[in-house]
Amino acid sequence: MSHIPLRIGMVGYGFMGRAHSNGYSQANHFFNLKYKPVLQAVAARNAEKARAFADQWGYQDIETDWRKLVERKDIDAIDICTPNNLHKEIALAAAANGKMILCEKPLSMNTAEGEEMCQAVEKAGVANTVWYNYRRIPAVTMAKQLIDEGKLGRIFHYRAMFLQDWTISEDVPQGGTATWRLDAQAAGSGVTGDLLAHCIDTAIWLNGSITGVTAMTETFVKERMHAETGKKQEVKIDDAAAFLARFQNGSLATFESTRYARGHKALYTLEINGEKASIKWDLHDLHRLSFFDHRDEGRLRGWKSIHVSDGDQPYMKNWWVPGLQIGYEHSFVHQVVDFLKSLETGQPCSPTFRDALETQKVCDAVLESAKSGAWVGIS
Ligand SMILES: NC(=O)c1ccc[n+]([C@@H]2O[C@H](COP(=O)([O-])OP(=O)(O)OC[C@H]3O[C@@H](n4cnc5c(N)ncnc54)[C@H](O)[C@@H]3O)[C@@H](O)[C@H]2O)c1
C-alpha cells in the first residue's frame, strides 16, 4: 500500500519529543492508515544535541531556530514539544505558514493566549490537535464508551487526583532546561497547568462541561535558586492545588494535584459514581478498568477489575493477543493514529485547540478562585 506522507517538523526533543517520535514511528506498524508520518526535521537550539537526537530517532534534518522550521516548504505538520511559554508563538507562526499543528498541553499560558491560537488555526483552516493523551489509554477510552452507552445512568460524582513528590526538597532549582516547570515565566502555572489540566481534559471529555469552581492553591517552598540567574528568587507557581467543581449535568466533583505527596511519582486516578454503576481508573495500573454494576445479582455484586487487552476493547485489536497489555507510550501512538485518521475522514481530531481551550478556561478559573477565595463561574 502506498502512503501519503505527512512530513513532521518537531520543535523540542525532551520527554515529549521522544514520546511523540516513538508514536510517529510505531503508528503505521500496527494500524492500517492512508497517511504515514515522515520524520523530516527537528528544531532545537543546540545543533550538536539536535543532531544526536535526529540520528537516534531517524529525523532527516535539523534546524537550530524553530522559525526556520515552520517556514520550510518540505514540512506539513509542526509538533510543538517545548515549554508552555513558547506554544503560542510557534503555533501562530506555524498557522501563518499553513502548517497543521500538533501542540503539547496545556494549550497555552492562559485563556486569552489560547483564544488567539484557536483563531489562528481556524483562520488558516489547518488541522490541529492537543496532546491530552490520557484519553487514548484503552481503559480510559472504554470508560468513555460505557458512560456514553448510559451504563452508569445519571452521574452524581467525579473525583480525580494527580500526585507527585519530586519538588519537596528546597534544593530543587527553578527555571532552566530541567526545572522550567517551577518557573512561572516558562510554565504559566504549577500543578494546575501541568497536572490538573490532564484531569480536567479527561473529566470534560467523560462527563461534560464544568460550570464553576472554588479552589485553593499553595506554594510550600517560597524561594528557590533560579538555574539561569543563579540567584534565589520568589517561586510564583502553585505547588499544590485542590478544587471543587460543578458540572453542567448536575454532578459534583473534587480535583487535587500536588508535587508534595511523598511516595507518589505520577499517580493519576479518577472515579465516577453513577446511579447504576461506578468506574475507577489508576495510571499505575493503566490497563485495568474497575467497574461496579449495581444491577448484578446481589450475592455477586462487587468491583470488577477488567484487564483491558481484548480485541473488542478500544485500540486493542491492533496490538498483541488477548491478555497481553500495552502501556503509557501507546497513548501517544493512538493519538498519532487518530490524527492520521482524521486527515483521511476530514473530521477534527479531538481535542482540537478549541476543545483544549475549555480546559484552559477551567485552569484559569482555578487560579482566579484560589486568589480571590470566591466561587468562579465558567462561561
Ligand atoms: N501529554 C503529556 O502527558 C505531557 C507530559 C510531559 C510534558 N508535556 C508537555 O510537553 C511540553 C514539553 O514538556 P517536556 O516534558 O517534553 O519538556 P522537556 O524539558 O523534556 O523538553 C522541552 C524541550 O523544548 C526545548 N526548547 C526549549 N526552548 C526552546 C526553543 N526556544 N527552541 C527550541 N526548542 C526549545 C528544549 O531544548 C527541550 O528539548 C510542555 O508543554 C509540557 O507541559 C505533556
The ligand as a MOL file (V3000), in Angstrom:
LIG
                    3D

  0  0  0     0  0            999 V3000
M  V30 BEGIN CTAB
M  V30 COUNTS 44 48 0 0 0
M  V30 BEGIN ATOM
M  V30 1 N 0.9910 14.9720 27.2940 0
M  V30 2 C 1.6970 14.7140 28.3600 0
M  V30 3 O 1.4400 13.7770 29.0870 0
M  V30 4 C 2.8750 15.5780 28.7020 0
M  V30 5 C 3.9140 15.0810 29.5210 0
M  V30 6 C 5.0220 15.9000 29.7340 0
M  V30 7 C 5.0790 17.1730 29.2130 0
M  V30 8 N 4.0360 17.6350 28.4480 0 CHG=1
M  V30 9 C 4.1030 18.9760 27.8520 0
M  V30 10 O 5.0710 18.9300 26.7940 0
M  V30 11 C 5.7880 20.1560 26.7000 0
M  V30 12 C 7.2840 19.8580 26.8320 0
M  V30 13 O 7.4970 19.1840 28.0520 0
M  V30 14 P 8.6970 18.1230 28.2280 0
M  V30 15 O 8.4410 17.3710 29.4860 0
M  V30 16 O 8.9100 17.3980 26.9710 0 CHG=-1
M  V30 17 O 9.8810 19.1420 28.4900 0
M  V30 18 P 11.4350 18.9000 28.2970 0
M  V30 19 O 12.0860 19.8950 29.1750 0
M  V30 20 O 11.7740 17.4510 28.4590 0
M  V30 21 O 11.6710 19.2740 26.7750 0
M  V30 22 C 11.4540 20.5740 26.2870 0
M  V30 23 C 12.2240 20.7300 25.0060 0
M  V30 24 O 11.9880 22.0540 24.4830 0
M  V30 25 C 13.2450 22.5530 24.0150 0
M  V30 26 N 13.2050 24.0070 23.9200 0
M  V30 27 C 13.1030 24.9170 24.9120 0
M  V30 28 N 13.1600 26.1630 24.4030 0
M  V30 29 C 13.3020 26.0340 23.0590 0
M  V30 30 C 13.4420 26.9500 21.9690 0
M  V30 31 N 13.4420 28.2600 22.1730 0
M  V30 32 N 13.5680 26.4620 20.7070 0
M  V30 33 C 13.5640 25.1290 20.5010 0
M  V30 34 N 13.4550 24.2200 21.4850 0
M  V30 35 C 13.3170 24.6660 22.7420 0
M  V30 36 C 14.2470 22.0100 24.9990 0
M  V30 37 O 15.5550 22.0490 24.4770 0
M  V30 38 C 13.7290 20.5810 25.1590 0
M  V30 39 O 14.2180 19.7610 24.1290 0
M  V30 40 C 5.2310 21.0510 27.7990 0
M  V30 41 O 4.2590 21.8870 27.2660 0
M  V30 42 C 4.5940 20.0700 28.7820 0
M  V30 43 O 3.5190 20.6170 29.5140 0
M  V30 44 C 2.9610 16.8580 28.1950 0
M  V30 END ATOM
M  V30 BEGIN BOND
M  V30 1 1 1 2
M  V30 2 2 2 3
M  V30 3 1 2 4
M  V30 4 1 4 5
M  V30 5 2 4 44
M  V30 6 2 5 6
M  V30 7 1 6 7
M  V30 8 2 7 8
M  V30 9 1 8 9
M  V30 10 1 8 44
M  V30 11 1 9 10
M  V30 12 1 9 42
M  V30 13 1 10 11
M  V30 14 1 11 12
M  V30 15 1 11 40
M  V30 16 1 12 13
M  V30 17 1 13 14
M  V30 18 2 14 15
M  V30 19 1 14 16
M  V30 20 1 14 17
M  V30 21 1 17 18
M  V30 22 2 18 19
M  V30 23 1 18 20
M  V30 24 1 18 21
M  V30 25 1 21 22
M  V30 26 1 22 23
M  V30 27 1 23 24
M  V30 28 1 23 38
M  V30 29 1 24 25
M  V30 30 1 25 26
M  V30 31 1 25 36
M  V30 32 1 26 27
M  V30 33 1 26 35
M  V30 34 2 27 28
M  V30 35 1 28 29
M  V30 36 1 29 30
M  V30 37 2 29 35
M  V30 38 1 30 31
M  V30 39 2 30 32
M  V30 40 1 32 33
M  V30 41 2 33 34
M  V30 42 1 34 35
M  V30 43 1 36 37
M  V30 44 1 36 38
M  V30 45 1 38 39
M  V30 46 1 40 41
M  V30 47 1 40 42
M  V30 48 1 42 43
M  V30 END BOND
M  V30 END CTAB
M  END
